[in-house]
Amino acid sequence: MIDLLQTAPRQPGGGLIQFLPMLFIFVIFYFLLIAPMRKKQKRQQELLGQLKKGDEVVTGGGLFGRIAAFDETRGVVILLVADSVKIKVLRTSIVGLAGESEAAVTPTS
């Protein structure tokens, strides 16, 4: 009767097998979320680096305008949104060129 109440001894070496599912989940998480986000950020940085005077752009707030000037010291772009109407926006608020497709211009969190 006492033999029935004893527990079986634990098998040694189960640590790696228990760790593999967590590692597998992290790899899937990386390829589904982190890698595409890095790729998108890289494209955005390239776009901001290639902006020049006269480009038609769209801001994160939905404003369309033509780049009139840059203020590199403050990271500001001056946009011409209508005849004689200029506004200052942060360079980082530009999400795309006005000629791009809507899917590429729409900001996501």
C-alpha positions in Angstrom: 0.0 0.0 0.0 2.8 2.4 0.8 4.4 1.7 -2.6 1.3 3.1 -4.4 1.6 6.4 -2.7 5.2 7.0 -3.8 5.8 9.4 -6.6 7.8 8.4 -9.7 11.3 10.0 -9.8 11.6 13.0 -12.2 13.4 12.5 -15.5 16.5 14.7 -15.7 17.3 16.8 -18.8 13.8 18.1 -19.5 14.8 21.8 -19.4 15.7 22.2 -23.0 12.5 20.5 -24.2 10.5 22.8 -22.1 12.3 25.8 -23.4 11.8 25.0 -27.1 8.1 26.0 -27.4 9.0 29.5 -26.0 11.8 29.8 -28.5 9.5 28.7 -31.3 6.9 31.3 -30.3 9.6 34.1 -30.2 10.8 33.2 -33.7 7.2 33.3 -35.1 6.7 36.6 -33.2 9.9 38.1 -34.8 9.0 37.1 -38.4 5.3 38.2 -38.1 5.7 41.5 -36.2 9.3 42.8 -35.7 10.9 42.2 -39.1 8.1 43.8 -41.1 8.0 46.8 -38.8 11.8 47.3 -39.2 11.4 47.0 -43.0 8.7 49.7 -42.9 10.8 52.0 -40.7 13.7 51.6 -43.0 11.6 52.6 -46.0 10.2 55.6 -44.2 13.7 56.8 -43.2 14.9 56.4 -46.9 11.8 58.4 -48.0 12.6 61.2 -45.5 16.2 61.3 -46.6 15.3 61.6 -50.3 12.9 64.5 -50.0 13.7 67.5 -52.1 12.2 70.9 -52.8 9.2 70.6 -55.1 8.1 67.1 -54.0 4.4 66.8 -53.3 3.9 65.0 -50.0 1.2 63.9 -47.5 1.5 64.4 -43.8 0.3 62.2 -41.0 -2.6 64.6 -40.4 -3.7 64.3 -44.0 -2.4 67.6 -45.4 -1.2 67.6 -49.0 1.4 70.1 -50.0 4.5 70.9 -52.0 7.9 71.2 -50.3 8.9 74.9 -50.4 11.9 74.8 -48.1 13.7 72.9 -45.4 14.9 74.0 -42.0 17.5 71.3 -41.2 18.4 72.8 -37.8 15.0 72.2 -36.4 13.9 69.2 -38.6 11.1 71.3 -40.1 9.7 71.3 -43.7 7.9 74.3 -45.0 4.9 73.1 -47.2 3.1 75.2 -49.7 -0.5 74.0 -49.3 -2.2 76.7 -51.5 -1.3 79.9 -53.3 0.8 81.9 -50.8 -0.2 79.6 -47.9 2.9 78.0 -46.2 2.9 75.9 -43.1 5.7 74.3 -41.1 5.5 70.6 -40.3 8.0 68.3 -38.7 10.0 66.3 -41.3 9.0 63.1 -39.4 5.3 63.8 -39.9 5.6 63.3 -43.6 4.2 59.8 -44.4 4.6 59.6 -48.1 4.7 61.2 -51.5 1.3 62.4 -52.9 1.6 60.3 -56.0 1.9 57.0 -54.0 -1.0 54.6 -53.6 -3.4 55.2 -50.6 -2.3 52.0 -48.9 1.3 53.2 -48.8 0.3 56.6 -47.5 -2.1 55.5 -44.8 -0.3 55.7 -41.4 -0.5 52.8 -39.0 0.3 52.7 -35.3 
